[in-house]
């Protein structure tokens, strides 16, 4: 099935999110996607503003965000439409602070939200952000950093498994099917086989801290 993925907005939080967004945009199936980038660095925003559809400077919060802080990302949704893919690296300030807020705000606006993200190393802050993303996204797709660093995939291509898995899921899984709350095992079947140990996808109904989830094994190191 080689169909274009239409009506997609990619919202990148931070520099790492922008790199992931660019890789997605360069995939044939995302050629018509809108890209919006947001970051706390004016220098970075100025450097990418001519390369994307919208670049937004965000305030540098010195604390973890609250739900009421979604007002800070509201300008994104003057442009965003259709299905929203939020890309981020949760070890970056912009990623861990604003990716959960962007996903929540998209949900409030009645948009389908998919999150595609990386955690390069686990910290308490990045884990909290990941859990928030899980609960507000229709689908979360995460690259497992420990697996990327085992030598199987070179570091300069470390986002490739995440990008190709995101494309595969959005191409092959009908949106109506995702409303049925598929089991994690079912979703994993849509991830390219060569990346199955690098990438994990899940839906919010299966992210309770009371159920078995491979990512929660990492929780022991930060809690």
C-alpha positions as CSV (number, residue, x, y, z in Angstrom):
1,X,0.0,0.0,0.0
2,X,2.0,3.0,-1.3
3,X,-0.5,5.8,-0.5
4,X,0.3,9.3,0.6
5,X,-0.4,10.1,4.2
6,X,-2.6,13.2,3.9
7,X,-3.9,15.9,6.3
8,X,-0.9,15.6,8.7
9,X,0.7,18.4,10.8
10,X,4.0,17.6,12.4
11,X,4.7,19.7,15.5
12,X,8.3,19.5,16.6
13,X,9.3,20.5,20.1
14,X,12.9,21.4,20.3
15,X,16.0,20.7,18.2
16,X,15.7,16.9,18.4
17,X,12.0,17.1,17.5
18,X,12.9,19.2,14.5
19,X,15.4,16.6,13.3
20,X,12.8,13.9,13.6
21,X,10.2,16.1,11.8
22,X,12.6,16.7,8.9
23,X,13.3,13.0,8.5
24,X,9.5,12.4,8.5
25,X,8.9,15.2,6.0
26,X,11.6,13.7,3.7
27,X,9.7,10.4,3.6
28,X,7.7,10.2,0.4
29,X,4.4,9.5,2.3
30,X,4.7,12.8,4.3
31,X,5.6,15.1,1.5
32,X,2.5,17.4,2.0
33,X,2.8,17.6,5.8
34,X,2.8,20.9,7.5
35,X,5.8,21.4,9.9
36,X,5.6,23.6,12.9
37,X,8.6,24.0,15.2
38,X,8.7,25.5,18.7
39,X,11.6,26.0,21.0
40,X,12.8,28.2,23.9
41,X,15.9,29.4,21.9
42,X,15.4,32.5,19.8
43,X,18.6,31.7,17.9
44,X,17.3,28.3,16.9
45,X,13.9,29.5,15.9
46,X,15.4,32.2,13.7
47,X,17.7,29.6,12.1
48,X,14.8,27.3,11.0
49,X,12.0,29.8,10.4
50,X,12.5,29.9,6.7
51,X,12.6,26.1,6.4
52,X,9.3,25.3,8.1
53,X,5.7,26.4,7.8
54,X,5.7,28.0,11.2
55,X,8.3,28.6,13.9
56,X,7.2,29.7,17.4
57,X,9.4,30.9,20.3
58,X,8.2,29.6,23.6
59,X,9.0,30.8,27.1
60,X,11.8,29.0,29.0
61,X,9.8,27.6,32.0
62,X,11.9,26.9,35.1
63,X,9.5,24.2,36.3
64,X,7.5,21.3,35.1
65,X,4.4,22.5,33.2
66,X,0.8,22.3,34.4
67,X,-2.3,21.7,32.3
68,X,-3.2,25.4,32.4
69,X,0.1,26.1,30.6
70,X,-1.4,24.9,27.4
71,X,-2.2,28.6,26.7
72,X,1.5,28.9,25.8
73,X,1.2,26.5,22.9
74,X,-2.2,27.8,21.6
75,X,-0.7,29.7,18.7
76,X,0.3,26.3,17.2
77,X,-3.3,25.5,16.7
78,X,-3.9,28.5,14.5
79,X,-2.0,26.6,11.9
80,X,-2.2,22.9,12.9
81,X,-5.0,20.8,11.3
82,X,-5.9,17.2,10.6
83,X,-3.9,14.5,12.4
84,X,-1.1,15.9,14.6
85,X,2.2,14.1,15.1
86,X,4.2,15.6,18.0
87,X,8.0,14.9,17.7
88,X,10.5,15.4,20.5
89,X,13.6,14.3,22.4
90,X,12.5,14.3,26.1
91,X,16.0,15.0,27.4
92,X,15.9,18.5,25.9
93,X,14.2,21.3,27.8
94,X,11.8,22.1,25.0
95,X,10.9,18.5,24.4
96,X,10.2,17.4,27.9
97,X,8.4,20.7,28.8
98,X,6.3,21.3,25.8
99,X,5.7,18.0,24.0
100,X,3.1,16.9,26.6
101,X,1.4,20.3,26.5
102,X,1.2,20.3,22.7
103,X,-0.3,16.8,22.7
104,X,-2.8,17.8,25.4
105,X,-3.7,21.0,23.6
106,X,-4.3,19.1,20.3
107,X,-6.6,16.7,22.2
108,X,-8.5,19.7,23.6
109,X,-8.9,21.0,20.1
110,X,-10.5,17.7,19.0
111,X,-7.5,16.6,16.9
112,X,-6.1,13.1,16.6
113,X,-2.7,13.1,18.4
114,X,0.2,10.8,17.7
115,X,3.5,11.2,19.6
116,X,6.8,10.1,18.2
117,X,9.7,10.6,20.6
118,X,13.1,9.6,22.0
119,X,14.5,9.4,25.5
120,X,18.3,9.3,25.2
121,X,18.7,8.7,28.9
122,X,16.2,8.3,31.7
123,X,15.7,11.0,34.3
124,X,12.8,11.7,36.6
125,X,11.8,14.7,34.4
126,X,11.9,12.8,31.1
127,X,10.0,9.8,32.6
128,X,7.2,12.2,33.9
129,X,7.0,13.7,30.4
130,X,6.7,10.3,28.8
131,X,3.9,9.2,31.0
132,X,2.0,12.5,30.3
133,X,2.5,11.9,26.6
134,X,1.2,8.3,26.9
135,X,-2.1,9.4,28.4
136,X,-3.0,12.2,26.0
137,X,-1.9,10.6,22.7
138,X,-4.0,8.3,20.5
139,X,-0.8,6.4,19.9
140,X,2.7,6.9,21.3
141,X,5.8,5.6,19.4
142,X,9.1,5.6,21.4
143,X,12.6,4.8,20.4
144,X,14.4,2.8,23.1
145,X,17.8,4.4,23.7
146,X,19.5,1.4,25.3
147,X,18.8,-0.6,22.2
148,X,20.1,2.1,19.8
149,X,23.4,2.2,21.6
150,X,24.1,-1.6,21.4
151,X,26.0,-1.2,18.1
152,X,23.3,-2.6,15.8
153,X,22.4,0.9,14.5
154,X,25.0,3.6,14.2
155,X,24.3,6.7,16.3
156,X,24.1,9.1,13.3
157,X,21.1,7.1,12.0
158,X,19.6,6.6,15.4
159,X,16.2,8.3,14.6
160,X,15.7,6.1,11.5
161,X,13.9,3.2,13.3
162,X,11.5,5.7,14.9
163,X,10.8,7.5,11.7
164,X,10.2,4.4,9.6
165,X,8.0,2.9,12.3
166,X,6.0,6.1,12.6
167,X,5.5,6.1,8.8
168,X,4.6,2.4,8.8
169,X,1.9,2.7,11.5
170,X,0.3,5.8,10.0
171,X,0.3,4.3,6.5
172,X,-1.0,0.8,7.4
173,X,-3.2,1.2,10.4
174,X,-6.6,2.7,9.5
175,X,-7.5,5.6,11.9
176,X,-10.8,3.9,12.8
177,X,-8.9,0.8,14.0
178,X,-7.0,2.9,16.5
179,X,-10.2,3.9,18.1
180,X,-10.8,0.3,19.1
181,X,-7.9,0.3,21.6
182,X,-5.7,-2.4,20.0
183,X,-3.5,-4.4,22.2
184,X,0.2,-3.4,22.3
185,X,1.1,-6.7,20.7
186,X,-1.2,-6.0,17.8
187,X,0.3,-2.5,17.2
188,X,3.8,-3.9,17.3
189,X,3.0,-6.0,14.2
190,X,2.9,-2.8,12.2
191,X,6.5,-1.8,13.2
192,X,9.1,-3.0,10.6
193,X,10.5,-6.3,11.8
194,X,14.1,-5.1,11.7
195,X,13.2,-2.4,14.2
196,X,10.9,-4.3,16.5
197,X,13.4,-4.4,19.4
198,X,14.3,-0.7,19.0
199,X,10.8,0.8,18.9
200,X,7.8,0.5,21.2
201,X,4.2,1.7,20.4
202,X,1.3,1.8,22.7
203,X,-2.2,3.3,23.2
204,X,-3.3,5.1,26.4
205,X,-5.6,2.4,27.6
206,X,-2.6,0.1,28.0
207,X,-0.3,2.5,29.8
208,X,-1.6,2.2,33.3
209,X,1.2,2.0,35.9
210,X,-0.7,-1.1,37.3
211,X,-0.1,-3.2,34.2
212,X,2.9,-4.8,32.6
213,X,4.7,-2.5,30.3
214,X,8.4,-2.9,29.1
215,X,9.1,0.8,29.5
216,X,8.2,0.7,33.1
217,X,11.2,-1.5,33.9
218,X,13.3,1.7,33.3
219,X,11.2,3.4,36.1
220,X,13.2,1.6,38.8
221,X,16.3,3.7,38.0
222,X,14.6,7.1,38.6
223,X,11.9,6.4,41.3
